[in-house]
Amino acid sequence: MKSVKIEVFEGEEREATITIPVAVLRVAAKLFPRKYLSPLENNDVSLSDILDAAASPEVDGRLIEFEDHRDNERVVISVC
């Protein structure tokens, strides 16, 4: 089953990993912790665009990687 994986790193340490099956992604997105969405929102990335890409059969692998150099944080969103 296809899933979206969101990994949050602080420095080189993985702070959180969230894996959501695409089949329940739209419902799960409403429950998603807002603090992990802020890097997306700060860079004008729409959660609905990520949901659409994840549902596409052609999409697989890393979609987006954000690095916040000021806070030494990184967020990686991939479809697997």
C-alpha positions in Angstrom: 0.0 0.0 0.0 1.3 3.4 -0.9 2.1 5.9 1.9 3.3 9.4 2.5 6.2 9.6 4.9 7.1 12.9 6.7 10.4 13.0 8.5 11.4 15.9 10.7 15.1 16.3 11.6 16.7 18.7 14.1 20.4 18.8 13.1 21.2 15.3 12.1 18.8 13.8 14.7 15.4 12.5 13.5 12.8 14.2 15.7 9.7 12.6 14.2 8.6 10.3 11.5 5.0 10.1 10.4 3.8 7.6 7.9 0.2 7.8 6.5 -1.4 5.4 4.0 -2.6 7.3 1.0 -6.0 5.7 1.3 -6.7 7.6 4.5 -4.5 10.6 3.8 -7.2 13.3 3.4 -8.8 12.3 6.7 -5.5 12.0 8.5 -4.3 15.4 7.2 -6.9 17.0 9.3 -5.4 15.4 12.4 -1.8 16.2 11.5 0.2 18.2 14.1 0.2 21.8 12.9 3.8 22.4 14.1 5.1 20.0 11.4 3.1 21.8 8.7 4.6 25.2 9.4 7.6 24.7 7.2 5.2 23.9 4.3 3.0 26.9 5.0 6.0 29.2 5.4 7.2 28.2 1.9 3.7 28.5 0.2 3.4 24.8 -0.3 -0.2 23.6 -0.3 -1.1 20.5 1.7 -3.8 19.8 -0.9 -1.1 19.7 -3.7 0.9 17.2 -1.7 -2.2 15.1 -1.2 -2.9 15.2 -4.9 0.6 14.3 -5.8 0.6 11.4 -3.3 -2.6 10.0 -4.8 -1.1 10.0 -8.3 0.1 6.6 -9.5 3.1 8.1 -11.3 4.5 9.7 -8.2 7.0 7.8 -6.0 10.0 8.8 -3.9 11.0 12.2 -2.4 8.6 15.0 -3.1 9.9 17.9 -1.0 12.8 18.6 1.3 12.9 21.8 3.4 15.9 23.0 5.3 15.6 25.8 7.8 19.2 26.9 8.4 18.3 29.3 11.1 16.7 26.7 13.3 18.8 23.8 11.9 15.7 21.8 11.0 14.8 19.7 8.0 11.5 18.2 6.8 11.4 15.5 4.1 8.2 14.4 2.5 8.2 11.3 0.3 5.8 8.8 -1.2 6.7 5.2 -0.8 
